[in-house]
């Protein structure tokens, strides 16, 4: 089972994404009032990485629809793709800076060569 979770900077909430159990959703668990709720994501989104914004009012997510992307997910469920890298640029390991001005992430390129050997 593939699960990613992140605690908000003030420790009051946890965001959980799971490719198996929470397809097209992110669960928010709020320790202040003991509630949990699911944010519905656009159809087909597969999310595997999360990071809270520095102010705790939204999330950043890495995922895949038809192409690899980084998105911002508001706590009311609104989403916006911030970066799209196509099918050959996997994105992950999100980390928002404490001042809210930068977002670090890893990017992995896929390249392949095919060779056909004949009469060897």
C-alpha positions as CSV (number, residue, x, y, z in Angstrom):
1,X,0.0,0.0,0.0
2,X,1.4,3.4,-1.0
3,X,0.6,6.2,1.5
4,X,2.1,9.6,1.9
5,X,1.2,11.9,4.9
6,X,2.4,15.3,6.2
7,X,1.8,17.1,9.4
8,X,1.0,20.8,9.1
9,X,3.7,23.3,10.4
10,X,1.7,24.1,13.6
11,X,1.0,20.4,14.2
12,X,-2.8,20.7,14.2
13,X,-3.6,18.7,11.0
14,X,-2.4,15.8,9.0
15,X,-2.9,15.4,5.2
16,X,-3.0,11.8,3.9
17,X,-2.8,10.6,0.2
18,X,-3.0,7.0,-0.8
19,X,-2.9,5.5,-4.3
20,X,-4.7,2.5,-3.0
21,X,-7.2,3.7,-0.4
22,X,-7.9,7.4,-1.3
23,X,-7.9,7.5,-5.0
24,X,-8.8,11.0,-6.3
25,X,-8.9,12.3,-2.6
26,X,-6.8,13.8,0.1
27,X,-7.9,13.2,3.7
28,X,-7.4,16.0,6.2
29,X,-7.4,15.0,9.9
30,X,-7.9,18.0,12.2
31,X,-6.7,17.5,15.8
32,X,-8.1,20.7,17.1
33,X,-11.7,19.5,16.7
34,X,-11.2,15.8,16.2
35,X,-12.7,15.7,12.7
36,X,-11.6,14.3,9.4
37,X,-12.8,15.0,5.8
38,X,-11.8,14.1,2.3
39,X,-10.9,16.7,-0.3
40,X,-12.2,15.5,-3.7
41,X,-9.6,15.9,-6.5
42,X,-10.2,16.0,-10.2
43,X,-11.1,12.8,-11.9
44,X,-8.1,10.6,-12.6
45,X,-5.5,12.3,-10.4
46,X,-3.0,10.0,-8.7
47,X,-1.3,11.7,-5.8
48,X,1.8,10.3,-4.2
49,X,3.5,13.3,-2.6
50,X,2.2,16.1,-0.3
51,X,3.6,19.2,1.4
52,X,1.7,21.9,3.4
53,X,2.1,25.5,2.5
54,X,4.0,27.5,5.1
55,X,0.8,29.1,6.4
56,X,-1.1,25.7,6.6
57,X,-3.9,27.0,4.4
58,X,-3.3,24.7,1.4
59,X,-1.3,21.7,0.2
60,X,1.2,21.1,-2.6
61,X,1.0,17.7,-4.3
62,X,2.9,15.7,-6.9
63,X,0.9,13.5,-9.1
64,X,0.0,12.1,-12.4
65,X,-3.0,12.5,-14.7
66,X,-1.8,12.0,-18.2
67,X,1.4,13.8,-17.4
68,X,3.4,14.4,-14.2
69,X,2.5,17.6,-12.3
70,X,2.8,19.7,-9.2
71,X,-0.5,21.2,-8.0
72,X,-1.8,23.4,-5.2
73,X,-4.8,22.1,-3.4
74,X,-6.8,24.5,-1.4
75,X,-8.6,23.3,1.8
76,X,-11.9,23.9,0.1
77,X,-11.0,21.4,-2.6
78,X,-10.0,23.9,-5.4
79,X,-7.0,22.8,-7.4
80,X,-4.5,24.4,-9.7
81,X,-1.7,22.8,-11.6
82,X,1.5,24.8,-11.0
83,X,4.0,22.8,-13.1
84,X,3.5,20.2,-15.8
85,X,6.5,18.1,-17.0
86,X,4.9,15.7,-19.4
87,X,5.4,12.0,-19.4
88,X,9.2,11.9,-19.2
89,X,9.7,14.1,-16.1
90,X,8.7,12.4,-12.9
91,X,8.3,14.9,-10.0
92,X,8.4,14.2,-6.2
93,X,9.9,15.0,-2.8
94,X,8.1,18.3,-2.2
95,X,9.3,20.7,0.4
96,X,7.9,24.2,0.9
97,X,10.2,26.9,2.4
98,X,9.2,28.3,5.8
99,X,8.8,31.8,4.4
100,X,6.3,30.5,1.7
101,X,8.3,31.9,-1.2
102,X,10.0,28.7,-2.6
103,X,9.1,25.1,-3.3
104,X,11.8,22.5,-3.6
105,X,11.2,19.3,-5.5
106,X,13.0,16.5,-7.2
107,X,12.7,15.8,-10.9
108,X,13.7,12.6,-12.6
109,X,14.0,12.3,-16.4
110,X,13.2,9.1,-18.2
111,X,15.3,8.4,-21.3
112,X,15.7,5.2,-23.2
113,X,17.4,3.9,-26.2
114,X,16.3,0.8,-28.1
115,X,18.8,-1.3,-30.0
116,X,18.1,-4.1,-32.4
117,X,20.9,-6.6,-32.9
118,X,20.7,-8.8,-35.9
119,X,22.9,-11.7,-37.0
120,X,25.2,-11.8,-34.0
